[in-house]
């Protein structure tokens, strides 16, 4: 009989027997990289219950989260964000061999989903995407969707990623964040020119309604694939941007609900500046997405047929440039060699499974090489 893994969960959450974690110690990060732990196996039960009891009501109640900035980011007409080395790419999962397949339709990527987290008593949402890594367990999003820049904690609480989220459902399971990586300047100085983060996640968690227990869904990339990465690229190339906008426009119009994946397409421009968040050289795109789209991937050379391309940015800021009370701009940090260095620090790290065969929770797998 086929197992159903469509969330949110209804019924009882399986009782969890917790096991001590045996964590892989990463190699020393580059000086530009900051890292922080998000959740240990002993915290996983609390996080699963937090989001999935009550039929997943907290998922529906999450407010869109954005990086607060005092004025609308401004396009500076001269210059451009500077590359710090040669252009580079990392192929997407399953896309290591290039093909010439094309499609006239925009098929939405399976890799993109919503991020949910808590800060204090509030629950919030952003956007994110699975990205290529050694153990297929890595998520790319905005730094402000992981690091708590407003509160006293280093990172936000109860961080989870739900790929393919729609209408309160999680068709490919829920993935709990294990460890976060960002640029040192964002972590320490809140420099939004480095507003990106890469998060390792444990294997997905689903729910077997027939046997009333949690089930292990395997690594994220095995379920939904993973985009490639591009850095030190020329400004002015066309990109697709995907995300889950949920906030109203300034005129109060709720065009977006956050319940379905949306997209924009256009050519990037830059540099874009906004002093209140230390932005001097972000890139911009004309797009009407609002809060909740933060962290959504900017995908270069996106193939609609394969639903894959190269993440070349993540949504950071937004605003209304023509004063009509409608959002028309989004921005991203420029991905350069230092971005690649942060990514590479997260790339080789294993996470493992949290769910045992009996449905209880504890770190049970060992990394395979």
DRENDREN-967578 format. One record per residue: residue in one letter; z, x, y of N, C-alpha, C, O, CB in turn. Coordinates in pm, whole numbers, plus 50000, padded with zeros to 5 digits. Each point is the difference from the previous one (the first is absolute). Glycine has a CB too. Example, Ala and Ser with C-alpha at 12.3 -4.5 7.8 and 13.67 -1.06 7.14 Angstrom:
# DRENDREN-967578
A507805131949431500004991150119500005009050120500665010449998500594970749885S498035015450222500065008250119500734992350109500175005150111497685006749826
***
This chain:
# DRENDREN-967578
X500005008349881500004991750119500005008850124500765009650007500454972149869X497985015250220499835008550116501214999550091500544989250029497015007349957X502885015150059501115000750093499514996850139498905003850040502255013349817X499714975850219499694997250139500825009550087501215001449982498264974249967X499885030850145500705009450085499854996350148500215008450088499445009549740X499974969650198499824995550136501364997150061500754991749949496984998849996X502605016350163501274998250068499774991350123498844998750039502025023749876X500134971450151501405002949984500624994249874499434991049937500695009950305X501035004349722500664995849878500704986750021500504997050108499805026949825X499714968349961500844988249997500885001249878499625006549903498654979250217X502905008249882500915001549888500875012150018500055005950108498324982949743X502315014750044500995010750006499365013650008498945002349941502624983449932X499075023350200499625014050000500695006449880501194997949977498525002950277X499535007049669500585006149881501155009150038499935007150100497864991649784X503275001050037501135008850023499565014449984499255003449909502354978950011X498885026050169499525013750000501085009549952501124999950050497344994650138X501195013949713500875010849957499505012650066498865004149979501674984849800X500305017350301499565010950083500215013349932501055002449940499454984150260X498505022349811500075013249941500015010450111499464997750108499374994449685X501795019250180500015010850097498605005550017499245001249904503125004550036X497294997750183498665004850028499885014849968500945007750020498824975050159X499085021149771499685014149982498785002750086498864997749958502095003249805X499295004050358498955000750100499335013650002500645010349984500594972950150X497475016449886499255012350017500285005850138499944992750099498264999149743X502115020950167500265006550127498685005250056499375008649937502994997749992X497224988850187498715004350053500055014450050501065005350032498454971250031X499325029549942499915013250061500354998950148499894989350059498355017949774X502175003850226500385000050140498844995350086498885005149989502755013549969X498654971650129498964994250083499615009750111500765009050037500084968049912X497975021050102499555007950114500874996950121500604989350005497045011049904X502455008750188500864997850117499674987450078500864994750070499395029849944X498524970749977499614988050074500404987249929499824989250055498305023750040X502424988049784500274988249918501484996549998500855008649980497184997249880X502254981350160501354994749984500004990549883499034992749979501475009850268X500584997349676500064991149884501364993449991501005005550046497345008849833X501704974050061501254992549985499924991249877498934995049967501455005350282X500754997849683500064991249884500104985550045500724996850094500375021349772X498174973350067500034985750028500914992449905500894992750044496815009150045X502105000049779500804992649903500135007949872499025005649951500244972750149X501945022249845500255005849868499914988949897500044988350037501435029950060X498414985249774499984989649896501224990950006499904988149969498795027349889X502464990150180501214991850005499954989350108500784990549997500495029049916X497824982150185499864990150107498894989949973499854990350074500995026850084X498394985149734498824991749976500354985449973499314991050049499565029149861X502194977550013500374986249969500314992250127499554988650015501355018949765X499854998650310500344993450126498744996650079499894989150057502295023349949X496864996949996498794997850078499154988849939499484991550072500555032649997X499844975949797499244989449934500634986450028499304990550035499995025549785X502014983150167500694987350025499884995950147499834988250031501775016949784X498485004750274499944997250143498714992650036500024990350076501385030049969X497474984449900498714994250038499584988149914499274991450048500105030950031X501064977149796499394990449908500874988249960499504990449942499225028449977X502574981650111500804988049977499604989550103499515003250109502425010449796X498294973850059499624989250090498504998050009499484995350101502575009250026X497254999449764498554998149999499265008850099498894996750042501544980249888X500195034450109499355009150094500024994950144499095003050077499485004449738X502474985050221500054994250135500035010650109499444998050108501754982449796X499445030950068500085010550103498625005950029499745004450113502605000949813X496774994949976498645004850025499324991450104499345005150091500525003749674X500304978250222499394990550094500665000750138499364997350102500074987949705X501865018450194500764999950125499875012850080500465000550115501114984149777X497835025950051499955013150066499234999350131498924994250007501225016849769X500434995050327499345000750130499035011850005500285010449941501744978950167X496865009249962499105011450016500665011050080500714997450097497324987349891X501745027849971500675011250064498985008950069498955003149944502874996149884X498505004850293499115008850074500785010450077501204998650021497154982949997X500985028950023500615010650078500014995850146498954998450062500285019449773X501974980350221500124995150138499535010750099500485011449999501454973849932X497145010950156499535008950104499924992050130499744988049998498965026449835X501524992450280500224993050126498734994150059500024989250059501875026049981X497004991849946498744995250057498905000849895500195006149895500525001250337X498164986649798498875000249908499435014249994499805006250104499674969549946X500285029649831499385013349990498695000650078499234990450001501835012649773X498705008350291498845001650087499055010449944500415010849959500984982750238X497325003049803498975009549957499745010050111499584996450109499374986249741X501315030050120499695010750095498555003949978499605003449889502815005050114X496804991250102498545000949984499495013949969498865001549956500994979850198X500965029049867499535013649974500705005949879501154996749970498375006350272X499765005849688500595006949886500074991249877499464988949998501855024850161X499364991349740500194992949874501105007049923500265011850024497324980649969X503105000449915500985006949916499375012149931498874999249950502354979150014X499505032650033499435012549951500305002349852501154998849957499075010550273X498754994149695500205004249861500685013550000499795008150090498174978949833X502875015649975500685013049990499465008349884500665009149951501384980650150X496775006849855499375007249889498724993249961499494991450073502745016349846X497244996049968498764994149951500244985949949501094997049952498055025849989X499864968350068500134986749943500245000749849499475008949933499054982050247X502274999949768500285000049857500154985849948500294990850076500815031549946X498714976149848500194987049935500715002049866499925010649938498024980250176X502754998649842500534999049865499384987449940500144989350059502085022849999X497094988749827499344988249944500994989049963501165002849969497035012049946X501344972950088500814988749956500165000249849499235006549929499984980150267X501785006149755500184998549855498784992849943499634989250046502905010249978X496855006749875498834994049937498725002350076498944995449958502554987849949X498595023850205498825002050084499725014950018499395004150099501084974350019X499995029749785499815014350011498515003849996499595010050058502654993349835X496964988550037498555002249997499364990050094500144987949983499925020649779X499224996750338499404991450101498854991949940499265004849914501405011550264X499224971449869498864991749962499364994450127500585000650108500494993449668X497745000750209499284994650116500074984850006499204993750070499285026049921X502464974449937500084985449995500324994250137500855005350072499894996149689X498584987750274500234993550128500154985049979499514994349902499215023850217X501964975549976500174985549993499924994450141500535006050093500894995849697X497944986750226499924993550130501294992450031500274996950116497255001349858X503274998749924501244992850020501165009650022499965011449954499164969849905X501915014150211501205007950019501014995649895500754990450022498825012650228X500465003849639500974997349896501315006850037500025012150024498164985949800X502904994450181501285005450044500565009749897499874997649880500564981350250X500195031949915500545009949906501244995049928500854993450060498235024650084X501014985149727501194996649923501195008750039501154996349975497384996449836X501195018750250501075009650028500934995750111501135004950008497345012649916X501084973450164500764996850120501004988749971499724990749924498335016550220X503124993949918501014989749982500985000150116499785006450102499984995449651X501334990950228501034999250104501215008349960500375000949883498844976150181X501405028950036501275006949986501094990850054499834993750104499085029249916X502204976449907501164992350045501225009150001500175008549913498854970049994X501845019550194501215008250009501024992750088499684990150066498985031349903X502554983750030501064994250083500555010650094500055011949967500524971649851X499855012050298500755008050096501174991450046499794989850066498145023550009X503294990649890501144991550031499874986749930499804999549878500475011750343X499854977949854499904986649943498584994550003499754988949952502595007150118X496725011749986498634995150012499115004649887500215010649942500094989250302X498684991949724498995003749901498645000450068499694991450083501674998249728X497835020550153498795002850075498845003449906500195002849882501205005350310X497394991449865498825003249920499045008950078499924999350123500334978949755X499035030050047498905008350051498874999149898500044991849908501555024050218X497414992849890498885000849907499915014349946500585009250059498174972350064X500545020449767499915013349938498894999949895499394989649974503085014650067X497295007449899499005001149893500415010649899500615010150035497604982750125X501445004849716500085010249896499005011050033498904997350049501824985849777X499675029550146499145011450028500065009649883501005000349927499344997150322X498645010449733499905009549889501225009349994500475004650103497034994349916X503005003949859501055010049979500025003949853499374993449917502004997350275X499355019949776500005005149863500484989749899499424998849892500975023850200X500674969949941500544990149908499654985750040500584990549948501285025450003X497204982750140499514986750042501154991050046500104988449960497995013949878X502755003350245501224993150041500295001350148501165000350040499735003649733X498054996950310500195003250141499424989250090498954994349973500995030049970X500804972950167499624989850098499905006550137500855008050038500284973749827X497835014850210499835004550139500294988550095499514988949981498775028249947X502534985650174500334989850099500395007050130499885012250011500894971649809X499685008650279500455005850127501405005749985500804995149920497774988750207X501725026649949501345005749997501054990050043501104999849945497925022450100X500664969350055501004990550048500234988549903500884991750023498495014350209X499844993349660500234990049895500885005449888500204993349899497584996750156X502735022249963500855006349899501255006150064501114998349949496865006349910X501845002550251501105007050065500634991150107499294994050081499605028249874X502434977050045500734991350090500175006850135500985007250022500244982149783X497835008750284500055006850129500874992750102500315005550105497425003449848X502674978750017500834992450093501484999949962500864998750087497154987149960X502285015649824501384999249955500615013649973499485010350043499984967949860X501675021650025500745012249972499575006649869500335011649975501584978950153X497375002249788499605005649872498735008250012499224998050094501864982849792X498715028450019498775007950005498814991749957498935000750061502385020049892X498864971349942498934991349952500494985749993501204997350003497805021749866X500054971850123500344985849988500544997349859499945008749914498274985150256X502314994249808500594996349871499084990649922499134993550058503165009350040X497914996749771499364990249911498485000550009499344989550001502674995950025X497425026649981498565001750024499224997449871500265006149897500235010850284X498544973849827499134997049887498564998450047499754996650116502164992349763X497165013650030498574998050026499464989949901500255001049880499515022650210X499494966449961499414989849915498495000050021499514993650094502614992349915X497145021149905498535000350016499394986449970500454992849910499555031450027X498974972350138499324987349977500804987850038499684989049957499145022249863X502224990650258500854988750040499164988750060499105002450080502815013549962X498394971849919499414988350066500864987849975500444997549888497255012350085X502564982650131500744987449993501315001349922500334991349919497494996750094X502925022750012501305001749936499945005049857501025000249932499764982150215X498055021749807499845004149861499715015049990499505006250094499664970849849X501175028649941499765014249974499235001449870500605001949894501515004650230X496564992749882499204999649876500085012649916499764999549879498754985350239X501825026649945500075012649924501405006050002500185011949976497424992250078X503394987649975501385004449992500575005150130499344999950105500205005449662X501694999350225500745005150115500385014549971500445003249890500454973650169X498955031950042500185014449982501085004950097499824999450122497775003449804X503515002150020501135004450081499785014450046499655008749920501894975749955X498665018150254499835013450054501085009549950501184996549994497764993550208X500645022049763500935010249951500275010850105501165003150028498024992649741X499775010050291500175010950094498934999350107498834997349970502215017049851X499344988250304499084998950113499745013750061500895008550005499934968350040X497955025250001499585012350064499324996650131499154991250005500605020449772X500614995450329499324998450128499985013550071500535010049950500184965650067X498685024550100499975012350079501375002250065500654990550043496865006850000X502915015049963501285003650060500114994750143501084995750041498995024749815X498864979950220500044995750140500234984950012500574995450099497915023549960X501074973549843500284985650005501454997349962500684992250066496915002849879X502875011249949501364998049953501035004250105500984992950023498225010649742X500595007850297501005005750091499794995650145500974996550069499205023149779X498584980450198499734997350141499364986250025499744996450114499995028149916X500034968049865499374986850011498645001150071499654991550081502624997649923X497005021449964498695002650059498954991849925499645003249887501065020250182X498824965949995499084990849932498615005749980499184993849932502114987750165X498415030349959498775006849962500045004049853498975003949944500755004450291X501454990949702500175002949858500534987849925500795001349906499645022850151X499144964149985500534987549944499324996549868499184990949992501335000950240X499855015849664499504997149865501065004349900500855008450029496734994650044X502344991249808500955003549894499334997949865499154991249983502825002550163X498445014449757499554998849862501254997949914500965007750008496975007150031X502044974849879501194995849925499705000049851499064993449956501704992650239X500045021249728499894999049854500734987449955501064996650052498795028749923X499574967849927500584987549950500195000849848499235006549930499694980650260X502115006249762500214998749855498914991149940499274993350073503235009849956X497384996949839499094990849933500254985750045501114996450040498795018949761X499064976650194500114986150042500934991949912500175002849881497554999050208X502894987949972500894990849930499384986150004499674995050107502375018949951X497814980149826499514986349989501014991449928501085004649964496565003650035X502004979449980500904990549935499284992649890498974993650023502335003950189X499245003349667499474992949884500724986649992501134999349953498345022549923X499864967550170500634986850003500254994549860500934992249978497965003550240X500285008449688500154994849863501305005049938500744992349938496775006850036X502755013950043501215005949942501125001850102501065005349967497495006249870X501234984050286501015000250105500595013950019501225001949990499304974249958X498635033550079500505013650025499045007950086498824996750011502385002749770X499325011150281499165009050077499165008549907500415002949887501284997450297X497135003949862499125008449920499485011550086499874998750122499474981649732X500365030950080499425011650066498484998250008499364997049899502535017850018X497544987150202498564998150021499245013250012498794999950024501744978750087X500165032649873499335012950007499825004850142500434993450095498425001049695X500525017250227499805005950132499114991350089499094993249953501195029349945X499994978050231499264992350099498505002249990499234990449997502755010950151X497605011349847498565003049999499294995349876498804997750003501715021650135X500224979349751499394994649877499724985250014499104994749934502095022649932X499574975950220499824985650020498924996850103499144991549977503265005449963X497645010150174499134996150111499095011250050499234998050093502534985949971X498335028049874499255011350050500695006350120501134996450032496774993149885X501425019750148500565006650117498905005650086499065006249949503014999449923X498024992450259498995005250092500075015250006501025006049966499104972750168X498795027549910500015014250029500615002550136500494990950066497505012349790X501975009450186500535004150130498955008450072499335008249938503054991349975X497484998550219499125008250082500775005050121500814992650057497154994549865X501805025350116500725005750114499085009650076499015005049947503204992849929X498155004650250499185008450090498574994750012499055007850004502365012049932X498454967150070498694993750010499624997750147500864999250087499514989949690X498315009950249499514997250134500384985950043499984990649921498135025450042X502254982750165500264986950059498664992950023498985006650025503175001750085X497854978449883498784992450027499304995049876498964993650009500805019750193X500804989649682499424994849877500534985849973501114996750041498695027049866X499404967950025500464986549968501055000049890499915007749905497874983550165X503215000049944501044998549899500264985149976499794991750088501255030549980X499434974749813500594987149971501525001550009500565009649948497494983549903X502594997450216501464999850007500494987249934499504989150029500515024750185X500964987649697500544988549928501494998650031500705009850023497594993149793X502194984750184501414997950027500384985449991499174991349974500805028650171X501324977649875500584986649993500624996250134501234999650011499215003449742X498744994350351500574995950128500754986849987499554990949931498595021050188X503014987349947500834988049988500544995150134500344988250013500285019549760X499455001050327500564996250130499004991950081498795001549982502645019050015X499074970950093499084992650087499435009250109500565010650028500744968249928X497595017150103499525006650120500984997250114500874991449989496715006749933X502275009250187500904998250113499924986050060500944995650067498845028649979X499124968649931499894986450051500664989849909499944988050025497955018450085X502774998649782500724991249910499184994449886500514992449917500885002050272X497335009149807499114994749897500215007549869499855012249993498464981550183X502054998849720500185005849866498684999549924499754990849922502685002150076X496745017050025498745001249927500265004949858499324996149906499445008550309X502265004149771500305006549873501294994549940500884995250073497935025550005X501314980149791501224995649931500695011249923501164998649963497834978850020X500305033549993500565010749917499884997449851500385008549920501164996250264X497944983949779499964996349859498715004149930499904999349878501574981750179X497545023450021498735004149940499505012850068500275002450117499164973549827X499845032149980499465012650049498834997650094499114991949972501635019449817X499264995750325498934998950100499395013950025500555010249957500604969850151X497705020149962499355012850026499295000150134499634989650055500105013549700X500075009150298499185002550118499035011349966500215007649906501644984750252X497085008649921499005010549979499505004750135499764991950090499564998349686X500525022850239499455005250123500085015150004500455006449905500194972650210X498925026749998500035014450018501275004150076500404993650097497085007149901X503125010049956501215005050065499675006950131498885004750021502204997949755X499914998050312499875007450125501345006550033501034996449943497164987750140X501795025350009501225006750035499755011150101498855002950032502074991649743X500155011750276501384997349962500574987750070499514995850105500775028549856X500764970149978500734988750056501435004950028500585007349920497994975449953X501985013350240501325005050038500934988450038499554989550045499405031950034X502354980949901501044990750044501335007850000500565002949894498194976450013X501735023950212501085009850014501334995449942500795008449958498074999450245X501414979149793501334995549957500275002949854501165000249958498714982050213X499085020249748500185003849860499375013749973499635003249887500384972450047X499885032350172499515013949992498575001049942499665009949936502724997450036X496814982550052498625000249952499105006650104499944995750115500464983449750X498925031350094499055006950086498615000849939499025001450073502875011750019X498004986149776498705002049936499824991649874499565005049897500445018050196X500354964249916499644990949892498534996250012499345003350099503044987949890X497115001749909498654994450006500114984850006500994994349954498045025549918X499964973750183500054985650020498834992849935499005006149962502194998050250X498984982649774498954991449945500154986250062501114994950014498825018149769X498954981050255500034986350049500274990649882499204999449907499195006250282X502724987349816500424991649887501094990650049500855004150080498565013949750X500594969650123500944989850048501234998449912500754990350017497324998250081X502175020749809501204999049917501265001650086499995007050101498725002049701X502364984550154501285000350071501085006249909499685006049898499664973450237X501915019249903501125005549925499994995649855499644988649968501675011950240X499095008549704499914997849856498875008049939500025003149881500914974150150X498075026250053498895008249953500345014850004499235008249949499194974350130X502725021249981500425014050005499985006249861500464993949903500965001150298X498055017049790499955007049872498764997249918499765006749900502664992650102X496804990850039498774996849926499015011550007499935006850102500434968949946X498865026649845499135011749994498744998650084499404989250007501485014949768X498725007050288498695001450065499155007749900500245011849976500714988050266X498054993649701499275005949888498595004050043499194991750041502154994449799X498415026750148498715006050032499094999449878500455002249887500645013050284X497624981949852499014999549893500434990549888499935003349882499405020250173X501134964749985500464990149903498824994049925499044995150060502944999850085X498105005549721498994993949915500484986349956500994998849928498225023749993X500084967150123500404986549963499844997649850500744992249941498604999950286X499705014849713499784998349856501175005749919500474993749905497045007450134X502955010950001501105006349928501364996850059501045002549938497405015650001X501544976250182501234996750074500835012550026501234999650002498784977749893X499305033850126500655012950019499365007750114498834997850034501765002749723X500185008550300499515008950104501075010350026500725004149909497864977950194X501525022450023500945010650037500904995150114499504996550107498845021349821X502964981950051500914996350107499985011050105500265011749971501214975149870X498215009250283499855009550109500904996250117499845005050112497804999449817X503324986850045500954995550101500804988349946499654994349897498825013650288X502604988549885500794988149970500404993750133500335007250095500545002449683X499124977350230500254993250126501385003350054501004999249929497484982449999X501565022050200501245004250065500394990750114501064993649994498415029849944X499694975750165500294991950118498944989250017499024999649925502125019950183X499054971949991499024989750031500254994650140500985003750065498824990449693X499314997250287500214994150131498804992750055498954999249938502665018450102X498594977050080499014992050072499495008250117500735002050098500374976149832X497675026650062499485009050103499364992850118499835006050106499805010549715X500014970650163499324993050109500854988950062499504991650075498355013649813X503454994850080500974990850063499684985349982500244991950090500165025850073X499054978849721499774985849973501004994549899499824989149945497745014250105X503505004349925501084996149909499564998749855500584992449922500454995850269X497915019349774499525000549862499855014649960499365007850070499434969849954X501805026049864499915013849953498545003649970499274992149941503065006449963X497265013550140498615004149977499885014949967498905005349993500394976750163X501855024749822499985014449973501055003549895501134995050004498065009550230X500435004249673500965006349912499755015050003498905004550033501254974949819X500885028450114499885014550004500565006149872500694993549922499475006250328X499515013149730500505007749885500245014350043499345005150091499434980049747X502175021550096500105014550012498715006249950499374994849907503145004450065X497095012050088498855007449951500425008249879500965007750008498024993350225X500314997449656500335007149877499385014150005498785001550000501334976649870X500765032150134499535013850006500565007949882500484994249903499375004550348X500085014549758500475008449891501494998649975500455001649887497735014050165X502604981550052501434998049981500284986949927500954999149922499495014250286X498744976749817500104987649921499775003049852500744995349914498464991150283X499775021449777499705004049863501185007549938500304998349881497245002950176X503145007150022501165007349949501134990749960500655002249897498705016850246X500894970649937501044990149964499604992749872500824998049911499804999250333X498124998749750499474993249881500165008649875500434995149895497944992850250X501295025049866500075008949885501445002249952500225002749882497715008550200X503054987650007501405001149959500404988449909500825001749910499705010450303X498894976249810500324988249919499114998949876500404994249900500354994350307X498055017149800498954998349898500465003249858499664992249911498725013450265X502375005349795500255003849861501294994449940500375003949889498375016550161X501944970750019501334995949955499954987749910499294990350028501655019250182X499824991349683500094989249902501084990150040500985003750065498225011849754X500624971750141501024989950027500574994049872501215000149981497644994850233X500284999949698500464994549873500234985050003499814993350101501205028449856X499404973249927500234985849980501464996450020500905007749965497174991649877X502164989050214501374995150017500404989849895501194997149985498575007050256X499274990249685500284988949911499895004349855498955004849957500214979250217X501915014349750499995002949858499334988549923499704989550056502415024349969X497684988549847499344989949915500784986949994499424989349984499605029349881X502324982250149500814987949992500144992950135500724990150010500525020449802X498074994650290500034993450130501095004950093500084995550114498994985149774X501785028550065501035005750088499435011650078498925005049968502894987949873X498905011250261499495010150092500715013349982501235000749992498194981350170X499785028649832500505013649993498825009349985499014996349937503174996249961X497885019450157498885009249995499815004849856500865006849945499555000550294X498464989049698499855001849856498895009649960500035005349889500834972050087X498175025150109498865008349961500185014550042500815003150088497734976849930X500735028849919499935013950044498585002650045499074994049948502775013249894X497985001750256498645002450048499145006349895500485008449924500394994150304X497864993649767499055006149908499085009250078499694997250115500414982849732X499485030850093499155009850067498685001349927499155007850041502885004450041
***
